[in-house]
């Protein structure tokens, strides 16, 4: 045993220790949300001078503030999973899962696929990465399943720096009166082109360096000794599949059952969906792949590829089993967010503004974007919605940046980086992937903690160097 342990690399030992620690001490994601609720409740009173009834009022009113978003996230999980269960798509995934021949190749490929997909569109990447990882686990022996799913989630780290990032996209259009100006504290009355955000030297450095470094880091965390690998029995990942229906079986069915097995129903609905998708994109002045259209594309693809209503309904029933965490926990996070932004009626001070203002006060012109990034990472623990965090921090950080003479688009991106960075140790966004993978947050957070440290160094360097 001593000889085997001596073969471990430094990163493998560190990640193994972190994984063991998280496995032992990190509570279930639901309890994590409850603990955060209590922390924000107590510190909200201390920092803002509000009473317990004030905080309870913020919390109660805010609990249902993410209902629409919660449904979107349920559909991200369900429609993506339904698509993965469709026979043609499943065959493609199985074929792609056969590409890696060693555990290290499997970890690296999942990291790259997930990362690139999340840069293109975070909703697409979050689902595809987890599904692809799951298929690899079914075929490749000797691969650590926890690290494999963690690597798929690691690709989500810089989604805000990609083409579906809500902050760069929101300031890329001409601001008008209302929320667009309010979210920047009235500082950005002109659009910030994507050359100033997504294609800026800072963003290109962070995105490209992370693309190179992340697969190396995730593969280095994989155990070299077989006895240290936590693999999974492929049979545990098997989903219920609808058996093929024969002509004889159809002939013996009732009229209602025959309708459920008629392909024409799916084809008509699918055709309507395809026409709408074409109309949607042809009517846009710029390419806009938001969460609703991603879910719609997944849904229509699933309808067509499942061929019959019965196959589709069976797949939805299987996919929906993993949505419980989202249904239970997202209302808690909505309440946390409401307490974070709930301001003292007299002073107008909220807990989120107190955190942001602290970092504003200790920053210089050179370090302001870096401290904005750190503050955004902290706030993201409690306000994991990108749009919600932008509404909280934008009005505080951008006027301060303007006063110091710091580039406003760079500060906006620093908020975006922080908002996505600490997702690596915040279970909120991991729930759809965990639902697909049939794992808990404690199973992957030890590995994503290492990803947090590495990507934090990369982002910090990018913000300070450029």
C-alpha positions in Angstrom: 0.0 0.0 0.0 2.8 2.4 0.8 4.4 1.7 -2.6 1.1 2.4 -4.4 0.6 5.7 -2.4 4.1 6.8 -3.4 3.2 6.7 -7.1 0.5 9.3 -6.6 1.1 12.8 -8.1 0.7 15.9 -6.0 -2.5 16.9 -7.6 -4.0 13.4 -7.3 -3.2 13.4 -3.6 -4.7 16.9 -3.1 -7.8 16.2 -5.1 -8.3 12.8 -3.4 -8.1 14.5 0.0 -10.5 17.2 -1.1 -12.9 14.6 -2.5 -12.8 12.6 0.8 -13.3 15.7 2.9 -16.3 16.8 0.8 -17.8 13.3 0.8 -17.6 13.3 4.6 -18.6 16.8 5.6 -20.5 18.4 2.7 -24.2 18.0 3.4 -26.8 17.2 0.8 -27.5 20.0 -1.6 -30.8 20.7 0.1 -29.2 21.1 3.5 -26.5 23.3 1.9 -29.3 25.6 0.8 -30.9 25.6 4.2 -27.5 26.5 5.8 -27.0 29.3 3.4 -30.6 30.6 4.2 -29.7 30.8 7.9 -26.3 32.5 7.2 -27.9 35.2 5.0 -30.7 35.7 7.5 -28.3 36.3 10.4 -25.7 38.4 8.5 -28.4 40.3 6.7 -29.7 41.6 10.0 -26.1 42.4 11.3 -24.9 44.2 8.1 -28.0 46.1 7.2 -29.6 46.9 10.6 -32.8 45.2 9.7 -34.9 43.1 12.2 -35.8 39.4 11.9 -39.3 40.3 10.7 -37.9 42.4 7.9 -35.6 39.6 6.8 -38.5 37.1 7.0 -40.6 39.4 4.9 -37.9 39.5 2.2 -37.5 35.8 2.3 -41.2 34.9 2.1 -41.9 37.3 -0.7 -38.8 36.0 -2.6 -39.3 32.3 -2.3 -41.3 32.1 -5.5 -39.2 34.6 -7.4 -37.5 32.0 -9.5 -40.6 30.0 -10.6 -40.2 30.6 -14.3 -36.4 30.0 -14.1 -37.0 26.8 -12.1 -39.3 25.4 -14.8 -36.7 26.3 -17.4 -34.1 24.3 -15.5 -36.4 21.4 -15.0 -36.9 21.4 -18.8 -33.1 21.7 -19.4 -32.8 18.4 -17.5 -35.9 16.6 -18.9 -35.6 17.6 -22.6 -31.9 17.0 -22.7 -32.3 13.6 -21.1 -35.3 12.7 -23.3 -33.1 13.5 -26.4 -30.3 11.3 -25.0 -32.8 8.4 -24.7 -34.0 8.7 -28.3 -32.7 5.6 -30.2 -30.8 7.5 -33.0 -29.2 10.0 -30.6 -28.3 7.2 -28.2 -26.5 5.3 -31.0 -24.5 8.4 -31.8 -23.6 8.9 -28.1 -22.5 5.3 -27.8 -20.3 5.7 -30.9 -18.7 8.9 -29.6 -18.3 7.2 -26.1 -16.1 4.6 -27.8 -13.5 7.2 -28.9 -11.5 7.4 -25.6 -9.6 4.2 -25.0 -8.1 5.0 -21.5 -9.6 6.7 -18.4 -7.3 9.6 -18.9 -8.5 10.1 -22.5 -12.1 9.8 -21.3 -11.6 12.5 -18.6 -9.8 14.9 -21.0 -12.4 14.4 -23.8 -15.4 15.0 -21.5 -13.7 18.2 -20.1 -13.1 19.6 -23.6 -16.5 18.7 -25.0 -18.3 20.1 -22.0 -16.2 23.3 -21.9 -16.6 24.0 -25.7 -20.3 23.3 -25.6 -20.8 25.6 -22.6 -18.9 28.4 -24.3 -21.3 28.0 -27.2 -24.4 27.8 -25.0 -24.4 27.0 -21.3 -27.8 25.2 -21.3 -26.7 22.9 -24.1 -23.3 22.3 -22.6 -24.5 21.6 -19.1 -26.7 18.7 -20.4 -24.6 17.3 -23.2 -21.5 17.2 -21.0 -23.2 15.1 -18.3 -24.9 12.8 -20.8 -21.7 12.2 -22.7 -19.9 11.5 -19.5 -22.5 9.0 -18.5 -22.2 7.1 -21.8 -18.4 6.9 -21.4 -18.8 5.5 -17.9 -21.0 2.7 -19.4 -18.3 1.7 -21.9 -14.9 2.5 -20.4 -13.7 0.3 -17.5 -11.4 1.7 -14.8 -12.6 5.3 -15.0 -13.5 7.2 -11.8 -17.2 8.1 -12.2 -17.2 10.9 -9.7 -14.3 12.7 -11.4 -15.8 12.0 -14.8 -19.0 13.9 -13.9 -17.0 16.6 -12.1 -15.0 17.1 -15.3 -18.3 17.5 -17.3 -19.4 20.1 -14.8 -16.0 21.8 -14.8 -16.7 22.9 -18.4 -19.4 25.2 -17.0 -16.9 27.4 -15.2 -16.7 30.2 -17.8 -20.1 29.9 -19.4 -20.6 33.7 -18.7 -17.5 34.3 -20.9 -19.1 32.6 -23.9 -21.8 33.4 -26.4 -24.7 32.8 -24.1 -23.3 35.0 -21.3 -26.2 37.1 -20.1 -24.0 40.1 -18.9 -22.0 40.6 -22.1 -25.1 40.1 -24.2 -27.1 42.6 -22.1 -24.6 45.4 -22.6 -24.0 44.6 -26.3 -27.3 46.1 -27.3 -28.1 49.8 -27.2 -29.3 50.5 -23.6 -32.7 52.1 -23.3 -34.5 53.7 -20.4 -35.2 51.3 -17.6 -33.4 48.2 -16.4 -30.6 48.3 -18.9 -29.4 51.6 -17.6 -30.4 50.9 -14.0 -28.2 47.7 -13.9 -25.1 49.8 -14.7 -26.0 52.6 -12.3 -26.6 54.9 -15.2 -23.0 54.6 -16.4 -23.4 52.7 -19.7 -25.7 54.7 -22.0 -23.9 53.3 -25.1 -23.6 49.7 -26.2 -20.4 47.8 -25.5 -19.5 45.8 -28.5 -18.5 42.1 -28.0 -14.9 43.1 -29.1 -14.8 44.9 -25.7 -16.2 41.9 -23.8 -16.2 38.4 -25.4 -13.3 39.2 -27.8 -11.3 41.4 -25.5 -7.7 40.3 -24.7 -8.7 39.5 -21.1 -11.5 37.2 -22.1 -9.6 35.5 -24.8 -6.7 34.8 -22.4 -9.0 33.4 -19.7 -11.1 31.2 -22.1 -8.1 29.9 -24.2 -5.8 29.3 -21.3 -8.5 27.5 -19.4 -9.3 25.3 -22.4 -5.6 24.1 -22.4 -5.2 23.8 -18.6 -8.5 22.3 -17.5 -8.1 19.0 -19.4 -4.6 18.6 -18.0 -5.8 19.3 -14.4 -8.8 17.0 -14.6 -6.7 14.1 -16.0 -4.0 14.6 -13.4 -6.6 14.2 -10.7 -7.5 10.7 -11.9 -6.2 7.9 -9.7 -3.3 6.0 -11.2 -3.9 2.9 -9.0 -7.0 0.8 -9.8 -7.8 0.3 -6.1 -8.3 4.0 -5.7 -10.7 4.3 -8.6 -14.4 4.7 -7.7 -16.1 3.3 -10.7 -19.8 2.5 -11.2 -21.6 -0.6 -12.4 -22.9 0.2 -15.9 -26.1 -1.6 -15.1 -26.9 1.1 -12.5 -26.9 3.7 -15.3 -29.2 1.9 -17.6 -32.5 3.7 -18.3 -35.8 2.0 -19.1 -36.2 1.8 -22.8 -39.5 1.4 -24.7 -39.4 -2.0 -26.4 -40.1 -2.1 -30.2 -43.8 -2.8 -30.9 -44.6 -5.4 -33.5 -47.4 -5.3 -36.0 -49.2 -8.1 -34.2 -49.1 -6.2 -30.9 -50.5 -3.1 -32.6 -53.3 -5.1 -34.1 -54.3 -6.3 -30.6 -54.3 -2.8 -29.1 -57.3 -0.7 -28.2 -57.9 2.5 -30.3 -56.3 4.7 -27.6 -53.2 2.5 -27.5 -52.9 2.6 -31.3 -53.0 6.4 -31.2 -50.2 6.3 -28.7 -48.1 4.3 -31.2 -48.8 6.3 -34.3 -45.7 8.0 -35.7 -47.7 10.6 -37.6 -48.6 12.4 -34.4 -44.9 13.0 -33.5 -44.1 13.9 -37.1 -46.8 16.6 -37.3 -45.8 18.1 -34.0 -42.2 17.9 -34.9 -42.8 19.5 -38.3 -44.6 22.4 -36.6 -41.6 22.8 -34.2 -39.0 22.8 -37.0 -40.9 25.5 -38.9 -41.1 27.7 -35.8 -37.3 27.2 -35.2 -36.6 28.3 -38.7 -38.9 31.3 -38.4 -37.3 32.2 -35.0 -33.7 32.4 -36.3 -34.6 33.9 -39.6 -36.4 36.8 -37.8 -33.4 37.7 -35.6 -31.0 40.5 -36.4 -28.4 38.7 -34.4 -27.9 35.1 -33.3 -29.6 34.6 -29.9 -29.6 31.1 -28.4 -31.4 31.7 -25.1 -32.6 29.1 -22.7 -36.1 28.9 -24.0 -35.1 28.2 -27.6 -32.5 25.7 -26.5 -35.2 23.8 -24.5 -37.5 24.1 -27.5 -34.9 22.6 -29.9 -34.3 19.8 -27.4 -38.0 19.1 -27.1 -38.7 19.0 -30.8 -35.6 16.9 -31.5 -36.9 14.5 -28.9 -40.4 14.4 -30.3 -39.1 13.6 -33.8 -36.4 11.1 -32.8 -38.6 9.1 -30.4 -41.0 8.6 -33.4 -44.1 7.7 -31.3 -46.0 9.4 -28.5 -45.6 6.3 -26.3 -41.8 6.2 -26.6 -41.7 9.9 -25.9 -43.9 9.7 -22.8 -41.8 6.8 -21.4 -38.6 8.8 -21.9 -40.1 11.8 -20.2 -41.2 9.7 -17.2 -37.6 8.3 -16.9 -36.0 11.7 -17.3 -38.2 13.5 -14.8 -37.0 11.3 -12.0 -33.9 13.5 -11.6 -35.8 16.8 -11.3 -36.7 16.6 -7.6 -33.6 18.5 -6.4 -34.5 21.5 -8.6 -38.1 21.5 -7.5 -37.2 21.5 -3.8 -34.1 23.7 -3.7 -34.7 26.5 -6.2 -37.4 28.2 -4.1 -34.9 28.3 -1.2 -32.3 30.0 -3.4 -35.0 32.5 -4.6 -35.6 33.3 -0.9 -31.8 33.7 -0.3 -31.5 36.0 -3.2 -34.4 38.1 -2.0 -32.7 38.5 1.5 -29.4 39.4 -0.2 -30.9 42.2 -2.1 -33.6 43.2 0.4 -32.6 46.7 1.5 -33.1 48.6 4.8 -36.2 50.8 4.2 -34.4 53.8 5.8 -30.8 53.5 4.6 -31.3 51.5 1.4 -28.5 49.2 2.4 -28.6 45.5 1.4 -26.2 42.7 2.3 -25.2 42.3 -1.4 -24.3 46.1 -1.5 -22.4 45.8 1.7 -20.2 43.1 0.3 -19.6 44.9 -3.0 -18.9 48.2 -1.3 -16.3 46.6 0.9 -14.2 45.5 -2.1 -14.8 48.9 -3.8 -13.2 50.6 -0.8 -10.0 48.6 -0.8 -9.4 48.6 -4.6 -7.1 50.7 -6.8 -7.4 51.4 -10.5 -5.2 48.4 -11.2 -6.8 46.0 -8.8 -10.4 47.1 -9.2 -11.4 44.5 -11.8 -9.7 41.7 -9.7 -11.6 42.7 -6.5 -14.8 43.0 -8.5 -14.2 39.4 -9.6 -13.7 38.2 -6.0 -16.7 40.1 -4.7 -18.9 38.6 -7.5 -17.6 35.2 -6.6 -18.7 35.7 -3.0 -22.1 37.1 -3.9 -22.7 34.3 -6.4 -22.9 31.8 -3.4 -26.1 33.5 -2.4 -27.4 35.0 -5.6 -26.6 32.2 -8.1 -28.8 33.7 -10.9 -26.7 35.6 -13.4 -29.4 38.2 -14.1 -30.1 38.6 -10.4 -26.4 39.2 -9.6 -26.0 41.7 -12.4 -29.0 43.7 -11.0 -27.4 43.6 -7.6 -23.7 44.4 -8.3 -23.9 46.4 -11.6 -25.3 49.5 -9.9 -22.6 49.4 -7.2 -19.5 48.4 -9.1 -19.8 50.3 -12.4 -20.3 53.8 -11.0 -17.3 53.2 -8.7 -15.3 52.0 -11.8 -16.3 55.1 -13.7 -15.1 57.3 -10.8 -11.7 55.5 -10.7 -11.4 55.6 -14.5 -11.5 51.8 -15.0 -12.9 50.4 -18.3 -16.6 49.6 -17.7 -16.9 46.6 -20.1 -13.9 45.0 -18.2 -15.6 45.5 -14.9 -18.9 44.1 -16.3 -17.0 41.0 -17.4 -15.3 40.7 -14.0 -18.8 40.4 -12.5 -19.6 37.8 -15.1 -16.4 35.8 -14.3 -17.2 35.8 -10.5 -20.8 34.9 -11.2 -19.8 31.7 -13.0 -16.5 30.9 -11.1 -17.8 29.9 -7.7 -20.4 27.7 -9.4 -17.7 25.1 -9.0 -18.5 24.8 -5.3 -22.1 25.9 -5.4 -24.6 23.0 -6.0 -27.3 25.3 -7.6 -26.2 24.9 -11.2 -24.9 21.3 -10.8 -28.4 19.9 -10.0 -29.4 19.1 -13.6 -26.1 17.4 -14.3 -26.3 15.5 -11.0 -29.9 14.5 -11.8 -28.7 13.0 -15.1 -25.7 11.3 -13.5 -27.6 10.0 -10.4 -25.0 11.5 -8.0 -25.0 14.0 -5.2 -23.1 17.3 -4.8 -20.7 15.8 -2.3 -19.6 13.3 -4.9 -18.1 15.9 -7.3 -17.4 19.0 -5.2 -14.0 17.8 -4.0 -12.7 17.8 -7.6 -14.4 21.0 -8.6 -12.8 22.7 -5.7 -9.5 22.1 -7.4 -11.0 23.5 -10.6 -12.1 26.6 -8.7 -8.5 27.3 -7.4 -6.9 26.7 -10.9 -9.4 28.8 -12.8 -9.4 31.5 -10.2 -5.6 31.9 -10.7 -6.2 32.1 -14.5 -8.9 34.7 -14.2 -7.0 36.7 -11.6 -3.9 36.7 -13.9 -6.0 37.8 -16.9 -7.7 40.7 -15.0 -4.4 41.9 -13.6 -2.2 41.5 -16.7 -4.4 43.0 -19.4 
